[in-house]
Amino acid sequence: MNRRTLVFACGLVGSTGLILNALPGCNTIGDAAPPDAAPEVGLPDSATLPCATDPPPVMVLVDQNGQTSAPDWSCYDTDGGFLMPLDLDGGDGGDAVVDMDASDAAIPPDAAPDAGMDAGTGDGGTGPTAKFALTDFVSLAPVGNVTVQLFYDNDATHNPDFTGMTADMSAGNGTPTHAGFGEFFFPLGSTQTLAYRIPPSMLEKELVWYDNRTPLAGQTYQGQSITNTSYNLLINGILGTGSADPNKMNVVVGVRDCNFKDVSGGIVQLIDDTTGMPLPTGNGPTDMRTSYFLGSVPDTRCTHTTAPNSLYSGLNVPTDRSVTARAFGRKSASDAAPVLLGERKIPVHKNAIVIVRPYRIWPNGH
């Protein structure tokens, strides 16, 4: 698989995340992961766990040296953990950790930036605000002049609650009170989770990212996008001579523990809600294709997630029926078979990249 294809696959989307790891290795599924939750980068081949075992192995964490340790499953045993929303309900306690760069640690949670000071396009006005920072998932460079839609109820199927445009290169570097290149300020919603959408354009591929924790005032939310050019070039590397079906969608799911760390041994299924059975796959140009990642490369031989990227991707996922993503895994040796970790109905977005999270994690502050 060439470098371009690998880059696309590593973020098919590009998993908290998109930031699924810029090569070499992909970062963490753009699932938004705190900096200390994604040390498993550049794992040597010798440390990669087998990706096809029966029964599936007990889920483990694997560090950059290939050492394994037990994941934290405590949020599944207490009321402290939150299950991702099952439908499009952002107020049911669904929770996720926000991606933050090192500079965020210096901003007190209650220190809202002065929205009246050069907030840039999408200025949140006089109320508490957070900053949205957009980067390209291939180059990881800031992306300017791109529209970003925010949905405070975690439902991107209706009109957005707020629309911002990222500042262009002339904005320079950002500060707590200034929206720099690729950034804008936005007013905070009252819900725990939100979704964002990159609308389709001449430049950008449509991308919809659900189940993101609403940031606190003063925090920076890290989002990502992918250009149509990169998408079209790279999708051909996965489907061969075929092309993505514009009437279907691409879905990416990760499997994480309560501390949002990637686990090896996780299993994902996309379920047809009418039949209750996994969606069928095939080899046709527009058939659904699925794969787990072996290290940082999609490998059809894999039957469960592996380190360092605990990812599952589905291309050409049907949009003519209700589909649910389910995450399974053996939390301990006492589990004779994989147990259900969580599930999440996948909203329909034709011809788009859709990211959902069907698992529990601790709320911010744990």
Number of C-alpha atoms within 10 A of each C-alpha: 11 8 11 17 20 22 27 27 27 34 29 33 31 32 33 32 31 33 30 31 28 22 17 14 21 30 28 33 29 28 32 26 26 19 12 10 13 20 17 23 22 19 21 13 10 8 17 16 21 16 23 16 12 8 10 20 23 21 29 25 23 25 19 16 14 18 10 16 12 14 22 17 19 16 18 19 8 9 9 14 21 20 22 28 26 18 15 20 17 25 16 16 16 27 27 30 23 23 23 18 14 8 11 15 10 10 15 12 13 11 14 18 23 19 24 14 13 15 26 24 19 23 23 22 15 11 15 20 27 25 31 22 24 25 22 20 32 24 12 15 13 20 22 22 15 19 18 22 19 23 23 24 20 26 23 23 13 7 11 17 13 17 17 21 21 27 27 19 14 9 17 13 12 17 12 23 19 22 28 26 24 26 34 30 32 25 19 19 19 11 18 22 28 27 24 23 24 22 15 15 12 8 12 19 22 20 24 25 30 26 29 27 24 24 25 22 21 24 28 24 23 22 28 27 27 27 17 16 12 18 20 14 14 21 20 14 18 19 19 10 9 15 16 23 18 11 15 22 21 25 24 29 30 31 32 27 24 21 22 26 27 32 28 30 28 30 25 29 19 24 20 17 15 9 8 11 11 16 16 14 15 10 10 10 15 20 19 22 20 23 21 28 25 25 27 29 20 23 14 14 12 17 22 28 31 30 29 34 34 29 37 28 24 22 24 25 28 22 16 10 11 14 23 21 24 22 24 22 24 22 24 16 10 8 11 13 17 20 14 16 23 20 25 22 21 23 20 19 19 19 20 24 25 25 29 26 32 27 30 28 26 22 19 15 5 9
